[in-house]
């Protein structure tokens, strides 16, 4: 998707020659202005601006001669596909979009209004950071925004779109919000910029190398990176169609022309006969969700696990799946963090969780242990156990050891648990287990092979788990969509009452 000619929008809003020059500069960088972004993000003519005449109160360093209506941020509410959202858009053409006292107060007021209205907040961030001329007042406003983000957390969806520089205190509001998106080559996020890094550690680096979209997508700070502003804004419109307005609402209902009872025979041959070979779990997801429409998040972070949103019979579901093509689908520190955070969002906003399991275990190794895999793995376990939304799990091939328990098992209150008819559920793989139990046959390959086969029949068959009540059914792969849709309908009115307490204490 290409950017429009740089002067496309200049005359749409009344501006003077100085502002026109700044708009041209903004376009030359491949960026849209604050108002242009709102025009694309929101439904036509739906935006109602608030705080239009707010101005800063600073008189230091000549600021009394630099006064702009709105103080560098546009705030208001509008609709996306007819559903209410609150949005703020920082204006880089006004004092570099820097955040001062009144700028911050406008954002806080917007979030407070969104909380009252029970509607999502979308922040379009394009700011040079704290307004130095306003000193501690600017810092105070950042703190006030963080507080509002925390109050809103779990009550209304909060989305951050980084469309320019985002440094220092400015990065923490996006980090608190539910999802953060960036634009390639024009957006940056870092706690300290290249100049400070150079001064403190004598390291030479660029903004792109330090906090560009590639870096922040790879480490999980950013959920996705887009090619340009227009693609980002259009994809955010699409993304919002998966989300409910608040924790008090159910996910939206979409028109659906994909039959719930659709049988996909190709799934019967998705998994290779050789259990050591991988396959693309994304193919399974695409074949079971409505029309193959899946919005994946954090694609470039912890690739051994997949998270994202799809729909089943027109209603949003959150999908979590091991990816056999990456580290054989093992769980590790990053995968545990990624999935746990996603589960907690789904649980906060009434979105059922579909878990597709093919996991040989937790990734072994000195590095994982030194970096706390025990604590991080516990985050995933905790998130599944705590979630009260409908939880449906399908084991497609392997579910071994502690990873079997963690991945949405019955033991963590999974509601409906299925396994494909060729699945294996055990403490470990048959070959590894047999070599331990029957080590006396180590020098007798034929006998050892026989013992491996016996172990598979006795301990890894899904029939064993089903006979203990740990599975609700053993299903044909081709019937996966049908079974999930039936389970979701069965669980539509699920209600869980938990012991009253202030909040849980997840192992952070």
HELIX and SHEET records of a PDB file:
HELIX    1   1 UNK A   10  UNK A   12  5                                   3    
HELIX    2   2 UNK A   17  UNK A   28  1                                  12    
HELIX    3   3 UNK A   34  UNK A   41  1                                   8    
HELIX    4   4 UNK A   60  UNK A   65  5                                   6    
HELIX    5   5 UNK A   95  UNK A   97  5                                   3    
HELIX    6   6 UNK A  101  UNK A  117  1                                  17    
HELIX    7   7 UNK A  132  UNK A  134  5                                   3    
HELIX    8   8 UNK A  136  UNK A  152  1                                  17    
HELIX    9   9 UNK A  170  UNK A  176  1                                   7    
HELIX   10  10 UNK A  194  UNK A  201  1                                   8    
HELIX   11  11 UNK A  207  UNK A  211  1                                   5    
HELIX   12  12 UNK A  213  UNK A  218  1                                   6    
HELIX   13  13 UNK A  229  UNK A  240  1                                  12    
HELIX   14  14 UNK A  265  UNK A  269  5                                   5    
HELIX   15  15 UNK A  281  UNK A  288  1                                   8    
HELIX   16  16 UNK A  290  UNK A  292  5                                   3    
HELIX   17  17 UNK A  327  UNK A  329  5                                   3    
HELIX   18  18 UNK A  333  UNK A  348  1                                  16    
HELIX   19  19 UNK A  366  UNK A  370  1                                   5    
HELIX   20  20 UNK A  373  UNK A  386  1                                  14    
HELIX   21  21 UNK A  401  UNK A  406  1                                   6    
HELIX   22  22 UNK A  410  UNK A  412  5                                   3    
HELIX   23  23 UNK A  430  UNK A  437  1                                   8    
HELIX   24  24 UNK A  439  UNK A  441  5                                   3    
HELIX   25  25 UNK A  445  UNK A  455  1                                  11    
HELIX   26  26 UNK A  456  UNK A  460  3                                   5    
HELIX   27  27 UNK A  462  UNK A  467  1                                   6    
HELIX   28  28 UNK A  477  UNK A  479  5                                   3    
HELIX   29  29 UNK A  480  UNK A  490  1                                  11    
SHEET    1   A 7 UNK A  48  UNK A  50  0                                        
SHEET    2   A 7 UNK A  73  UNK A  80 -1                                        
SHEET    3   A 7 UNK A  83  UNK A  90 -1                                        
SHEET    4   A 7 UNK A 120  UNK A 125  1                                        
SHEET    5   A 7 UNK A 158  UNK A 162  1                                        
SHEET    6   A 7 UNK A 179  UNK A 183  1                                        
SHEET    7   A 7 UNK A 224  UNK A 226  1                                        
SHEET    1   B 2 UNK A 165  UNK A 167  0                                        
SHEET    2   B 2 UNK A 188  UNK A 190  1                                        
SHEET    1   C 7 UNK A 295  UNK A 297  0                                        
SHEET    2   C 7 UNK A 305  UNK A 312 -1                                        
SHEET    3   C 7 UNK A 315  UNK A 322 -1                                        
SHEET    4   C 7 UNK A 352  UNK A 359  1                                        
SHEET    5   C 7 UNK A 391  UNK A 400  1                                        
SHEET    6   C 7 UNK A 416  UNK A 420  1                                        
SHEET    7   C 7 UNK A 473  UNK A 475  1                                        
SHEET    1   D 6 UNK A 295  UNK A 297  0                                        
SHEET    2   D 6 UNK A 305  UNK A 312 -1                                        
SHEET    3   D 6 UNK A 315  UNK A 322 -1                                        
SHEET    4   D 6 UNK A 352  UNK A 359  1                                        
SHEET    5   D 6 UNK A 391  UNK A 400  1                                        
SHEET    6   D 6 UNK A 424  UNK A 426  1                                        
END                                                                             
